[in-house]
């Protein structure tokens, strides 16, 4: 019995340490990603594609720029430009928001076309892809919140 209790205690200690290790790894990953986002934001702050999207407007919200509305809605907003594997220019926004009573990291991509137009692309919350309904709902919430605060 003494041996069983000792083994159970040891097993519980190992499980606790493993759980702490997993949480620590996730925390380090989150910090690393946030730092990388901030570095990309600084690097691309004067990028012509980033400036085009930030200064652009969506058809349903012609009186508000994307940059202003997103900056007001999200915490720690960042922007970066990159070329996708498909060859498309992508401007990617990241920022933190409340969703279902929890803070999530939203990532929204804008796809740029050759003729200086862009369209809304993929959305994810904490790297979990969201569907087009969620994307449209979020955009409506962002701009309606911004326009009502003016």
Secondary structure, DSSP 8 states (H G I E B T S, - for coil): -HHHHHHHHHHHHHHHHHHHHHHHHHHHHHHHHHHHHHHHHHHTTT-HHHHHHHT--BTTBTTS-HHHHHHHHSEEEEEEEEE-TTS-EEEEEEEEEEETTEEEEEEEEEEE-TTS-EEEEEEEETTEE--HHHHHHHHHHHHHHHHHH-
